[in-house]
Amino acid sequence: MTEKREIKAIQLLLKGNNVKQLSRSNFRVRSQSNPKKWYRIISAGGRWSCDCKDHLERKGKCKHLCAVSYFLTLREVATGVRSFESNTICPKCLSNRDLVKSGYRYNQSGTVPRLYCKKCKHWLTERPGFEKMKNHATVVVAGLDLYFRGISLKQVAEHLQSSYGITVSYGTIYNWIRKYVELVSQYTEGLKPNTSERWHADETMVRLSGRQIVMWALLDSETRYLIAMHVSRRRDAHEAIAFLKKGVASANNRPLELVTDGNPSYEGAIEELNKGSETDEGKILHIKGPLVGKINNNKIERFNGTLKGRIRAMGQLNSMRGALTFTKGFPIYYDMIRSNEALKGRTPGQAAGIMKRKMNWFQLIRDASNHKPK
C-alpha cells in the first residue's frame, strides 16, 4: 500500500458516511468515482479482502481496506478513552469507588463529562494529560492522529465538526499538537531502542513558506526504527555532526556501519564520532554512495518518500517552529503508532524492544503524564 493510497483512504473516510459496518467482519465502502456504488470488505480467516478491481489485481491493501482499518483505529481510540475514564481515580483522595457521573461541563467547543467524588466532595473532569482541556480526550487524540497521518489542519477541523459536532480553529488544533508532541517526546526520549549494527542516514529537501529546508533522518536497518530526525537550513558538516550525535545519544548502542549517499558532510561527521576510539573495532565504518547490490540506501529513501508524501498532503510547513514540532512528533507516530508492513504489522518500537504492543496517542499521552516529574 503506497502512502498516496493511504492518505486517499483517510480522506475518503473523513468526507462523511462512506464506511458502513454491517457486522463484525463485514463492511461496505462507497466508491469515490461512483457514489451509488459500494465495495464489500470481508474478514475471513484473519485476512481482509475487497471486491474492488485494485485489490483483486494487486492482491494488496487498496484504499477501501485502508479506510476500514482507520475506521476501526478511530473507534479503538475512543473505546480506550472511555475504558480509562471508567477506571478514573480521584486525584484528591485516590478513591476509585466513590466517583459518580454528574452531568457535563459545557464549553463553546462542546461538552466534557464531569465526575463527582462522594468521599471527598471533589468535582473533576481531568484525565492524566488532559487536565483543564476544553475538549474531550477523544477529540484531541483524533486531531493529533489525523495530522501525523498526513491530513491538513483544515481537513482535521472539518472532520471534528462532522463527526463530533465540535468547531475548533486551525490554531487550536495546532496548539494541541505542539503541547502533546512536547509532552510525549520528553517521555519517549528516555526510551532507548535496541538497534542493529547497520544504520541508514539521508537528508531530503522540503518547502518551508516557499523556501527549502533540510530534513535529516536516521533509520535502523533491521527494526526500521526512526532513531532521529533533524531539521536545518543547511546540509553542511556542522549540521551532519549535530544530527548524528543526536542519533547516537538516542540509542542503546552505536552502529558498526553507517550507510549514506555521496554527501561529503557525512565524512567529517563520522570522523568526529570516531574520535577517541583507539581501535578499529570501536569505529563506525562509513559505507557511502553510489551504492549497488545488497548494501544500499533503499530503506531510508522509501522513508523519505513517506515523509514527503505526508508533508505534501498536509500542505507546506509554515515556520521553522512548525518544522521542529513536526520532526519531534513524526518519529513518535512512525515508531510507536504506525504499523510497518516489513515488520508483519508490528511497529518499529515493538521490534526495537521499547514497546510491548502497538500504541495510540491517548495511551502515550497517559503514560507520559504518569511519568512526568511532579
ROVEXDREN-727486 format. One record per residue (C-alpha): x, y, z. Coordinates in pm, whole numbers, plus 32768, in hexadecimal, padded with zeros to 4 digits. Layout:
XYZ...
end
This chain:
8000800080008099814B7F968093827F80707FC083307F697EBB821B7F7A7EB5822880F67E7E83A080FB7D6883827FF77CC2827A80D17CC4835A82057C39847B81397B27839080BC7ACC833A82237AC784A6828F79DB8518817B78AD8488822A77DF834B823378BF82858149790A815B822B77F4808182B9781F7F56839F77257E41835C77B47D46845578F47D02851179A67C9183D678D47D2C82C278ED7E94824778837F668120794D8089809278C481817F96797181A67E467A1282FB7E0D79D082F97C967867827F7CB077B282EA7DF2769A81EE7DB2778D80C97DB3780C801B7EEC792E7F287F1579187E0480057A2C7DCF81087A347C7A81B67B187BE282BE7B3D7A6782AD7C47799283527D047AC583C77D217B5082657C6B7C7E81D97BEC7C9080747B3F7D8F7F987A837D537E567B107E8A7DAA7BE57E657C717D167F017D147D207DFE7E2B7CD87CD57D487DEC7D347C547EF47DA87D4D7EA17CAA7E5E7F017DAF7F607E577EB780327D787FA17F6A7CFA80F17FE77BAD804F804D7C5D7F5981337D2D807381BE7BF3814381FE7B5C802482C67CA27FF783847CA6816283EC7B30815C843B7B7E804885387CAE810785BA7BE0823D860A7ADE816586BD7BF180B287807C7A820187F67B22827588697AE68128891B7C38814289C97BE3829D8A4A7A8F822C8ACD7B2A80F88B6E7C2B81CB8C207B2282C18C967A5C81A48D317B8C81598E0D7BE182C08E687C6F82FC8FC47C1E8435908A7D5F850790967D05858E91F07CB9845592BB7D2D834891C27BDD829991D67B5381E490A77A158164914A797082AA91A7797083549052782283878FA777CA842A8E5E7727857A8E9576CE86238D4F77B186E58C6B787F881F8C64780F88F38B40790A89B18A6D78F78A76892B799C894D887F78B88840890C787E877A8A4C796B86C58B3778EB85B38C2478FE86178D94793585358EC278EE8567903579A284BC915678AE846E926E79CA842A93617A8485759352797A864192987A688695917D79F086E8901D7ACE86778F017AD986618D8A7C4D86238D797CFA84FB8CDF7E7784DA8CEB7EFE85BC8BDA7DAF86608B907D8987388CC67CBF88728C8C7C9388278B197B5188B28A8A7B25878E899D7AF5861B89D77C2F854489CA7BA68483889F7B8E85C287D27CEE863288267D8084DA87DB7CC784C8868E7D58861A862C7EBB85AC867F7E9B846085CD7E0984F1848F7F14860184798038850E84837F8D8427838B7FA8854482917E5A85F982AE7E5B8775829C7DE8884583C57CBD88B582F67C51874D82B67C8786F584257BA38816848D7A9A87A683927AA8864184197A7F86B2858279548785851A78A98671845378F7854E854078E785F28697782387318658794587FB86E279C1893986407B308986867D7C1F8A6C85C77D5989FD85137E228AB5861A7D7F89F087347DCB88A5868B7F32890D86517F52897187BF7EE18811881E7FEC8784873A8100885C87CD809788168934807A869C891A81A386668833827A8717893781E586498A54820584F789A6835E853F891083EA85888A6C836F842E8AD283DC836C899C8536840C89958584833E8ACA852781F88A1786648182896A86348082885387077F4D881B87817F7D86B988447EAB85C189AB7ED4854A89497F98841288A180EB8405883181B582D78849833182C287C0841B81BA873D857A8190862B860D80B885BA876A805B845D87E380BB83B08931808C83888A2581AA82B98B5A8154833D8B537FF184A58B0A8057856789C3806A85D8892881B2868D87E081F785F386BE82B786EC85B58327867F8455838987368331842D869A81D6840B86FC8084849B871F7F79838F86797E52844085717EE88524851D800E843A852B80E58573854282588526866282A9860F8671842085D785F6853F8500869C869184DD863687CE8427872388DD83A9874889EA82A38896895C822B891C880281D98A86883582418B6C877083288B0A883C845A899D87D4843689FF866D83E38AC88656852689A886DE85F888B985EA854E899084B2857D89EB850786E588788527872F883E83CF869789598323875688DD83BA889D877C8338885687D281C3883B885980B989238977806A88398A4F8105872A8A42807285CB8B687FBB852F8B04803C83D68A5F817B835E89D7817C81FB89B082D08153899F836D7FFB8AC4842F7F698A918569803C8BF585C080B38B6B865981F68B4684FB82888CBB84B3826C8D1C85C8835B8BFA856F84438C668402845D8DCE846884978D52853B85B98C8E841586498DBD833086278EA1841486F08F10836A882F8EED820987A1904A817A87BE8FFE803D86FB8F4A7FFF85B38E497F28866C8DB3805887168DA2812985DA8C76815084F78CB480D783958C3281CC82948B8F812B81638B428240806C8AA0825F7F178A7F82227DFF89FD80D67E8289AC7F9A7DBF895B7E337E1C88E77DB87F70896A7EE38033889B800F7FCF87D3812E8062867E80C17FE185E380AC813D862C8214819985CE828B803D847A81E380618457828F81B184A083DF810E838B83938014829F835681398311849781E182E9857380AF819684D78064811F853681C0819A869C819D810486C880417FB0864B80B87FB9873081E880258860811F817888FE814482088949829B81D98AB682F782F28AFB83ED84358A6C847883818A4185C3827B896F8513838C88A384688432885F85B782E687EE864C82AF870A85228409866A854183C2862486B0826785978675829684CC8538839183D585D48294839486EB8187834285EC8274827B850D831781AE862381FC8176871C80B28194866180D7814184EF80DD7FCF849181FA7F6F83AA81B37E70829A83227E06829183007DAA840281C17CDF83C580DF7DE5845D81B27E33858E82367F8E85D583AB7FE285D4838980298748831C7EC1878284367E3C86A685357F11876484B87E9388B484397FD8894D82C37F8D892D82127E43896D80EA7EA18894807C7F98878E801E80E4882E7F36820787DF7F4F837688387E66835789637F3482418A00807982FF89C47FED84418A5A7F6C83828B8780BB82D18BBF818084128B8A80A784C68C8A80D183B18D88824C83C08D60825B853B8D66832785C28E8D8241864A8F9D
end
